[in-house]
Structure formats: C-alpha cells, structure tokens
C-alpha cells in the first residue's frame, strides 16, 4: 500500500527558510526511520500516522516542535520532552544537530511501536 505524502515544497513555501529547512530535515529523519507512515496536513501542521496519530511537526517563528501523540508513554531518561497536555509531549528543536540525535530517532520509532502494540 502506498503511503500518503504531501507536496512539501508547497507547504513550506509560506515559512521562513531556516525554519522550513529544519522542518524538512525533521521530516526526512522521521520517514527515514519509519518510511511507511502516512503524512498529512491537519490544523495547518504536518502529521505522521501509522494506524493513528504518531507525531506532528509544528513550525514556529524561531523553532520547530516535534509533538508526540502519546508522549507521556515515551521513555525520556534525559528529560527532553516538554509538557503540552494530557498525553501530548514535544521536543523543541532549534538547530539541525538536534534532529540527528539518537534519542530523538529512538523516540520516533518508540512512538510508532506504541501504535503497533496497542
């Protein structure tokens, strides 16, 4: 089954070049580690789904957030997740180096596995 993908260039055209670049790098990392996720736009943000919502990329003026739908269930020994609600947690990303961290990659895979096992 072919995964849903958006026109990323068109979507990012309305954002600052630097934040758009961070969002593109983050999207590439997500799809590199879990290539069979669907990518859709909801509430003007990039959402990634595998059976249901896994994570979202939210672009701000000076950073990009990676929000996890079931963030309260993720292993976070270094305390990089920030609170945003009952279940959602996010990682605030300020530069491309942060995207390539093993802890972030592991969180993406763990978040998908939560949907697979439950």
C-alpha positions in Angstrom: 0.0 0.0 0.0 1.4 3.4 -1.0 1.7 5.9 1.8 0.1 9.4 1.6 2.6 12.3 1.1 2.1 16.0 0.8 3.7 18.5 -1.6 6.4 19.5 0.9 7.8 22.4 -1.1 4.4 24.0 -1.5 3.6 23.5 2.2 7.0 25.0 3.3 6.8 28.0 1.0 4.9 30.0 3.5 7.5 29.6 6.2 10.8 31.3 6.9 13.6 29.5 5.0 15.5 28.5 8.2 12.5 27.0 9.9 11.4 25.4 6.7 14.8 23.7 6.4 14.6 22.4 10.0 11.1 21.0 9.3 12.4 19.3 6.1 15.3 17.7 7.9 13.0 16.6 10.7 10.5 15.1 8.2 13.3 13.3 6.4 14.6 11.8 9.6 11.1 10.6 10.6 10.4 9.0 7.2 13.9 7.5 7.0 13.3 5.6 10.3 9.6 4.8 9.6 9.1 5.1 5.8 5.6 3.5 5.8 3.9 6.3 7.8 1.3 8.5 6.2 2.0 12.2 6.0 -1.0 14.6 6.1 -1.8 18.2 6.9 -4.1 18.8 9.9 -4.7 22.1 11.6 -2.0 23.6 9.2 0.7 21.2 10.6 2.4 18.1 9.3 1.0 15.0 10.9 2.5 11.5 10.7 0.2 8.5 11.2 0.6 4.8 11.4 -2.9 3.4 12.1 -3.4 6.6 14.1 -1.6 9.8 15.0 2.0 9.3 15.9 3.7 12.7 15.8 3.4 16.1 14.2 5.8 18.8 13.1 4.7 22.3 14.2 6.7 25.2 12.8 7.1 28.3 14.9 8.9 31.6 14.2 12.2 30.6 15.9 12.0 26.8 16.4 10.2 23.7 15.3 8.4 21.3 17.6 8.1 17.6 17.2 4.9 16.6 19.1 4.2 13.0 20.1 0.6 11.9 20.4 1.4 9.5 23.2 4.4 11.4 24.6 3.6 10.6 28.2 4.3 6.9 27.4 7.7 7.5 25.8 11.0 6.7 27.5 12.6 10.0 28.3 15.6 9.5 30.7 17.3 12.8 29.6 14.1 14.8 30.1 13.9 16.3 26.6 10.1 16.1 26.3 8.1 19.2 27.3 4.5 19.0 28.6 1.6 20.3 26.5 -1.5 18.4 27.6 -2.8 15.2 29.0 -0.9 12.9 26.6 1.0 15.0 24.1 4.6 15.9 24.7 7.0 17.7 22.5 10.7 18.3 21.8 11.6 21.9 20.8 14.2 21.8 18.0 16.4 24.9 17.4 19.0 23.5 15.1 19.7 20.6 12.7 22.2 19.0 15.0 19.3 18.2 17.4 17.4 16.3 14.7 20.2 13.8 14.2 20.4 12.8 17.9 19.9 9.1 18.6 17.5 9.9 21.4 15.1 11.7 19.0 15.3 8.9 16.4 14.6 6.3 19.1 11.6 8.3 20.3 10.1 8.3 16.8 10.5 4.6 16.5 9.2 4.0 20.0 6.1 6.3 19.3 5.3 4.1 16.3 5.7 0.9 18.2 3.2 2.2 20.8 0.5 2.2 18.0 1.6 -1.2 16.8 1.4 -2.9 20.2 -1.7 -1.3 21.5 
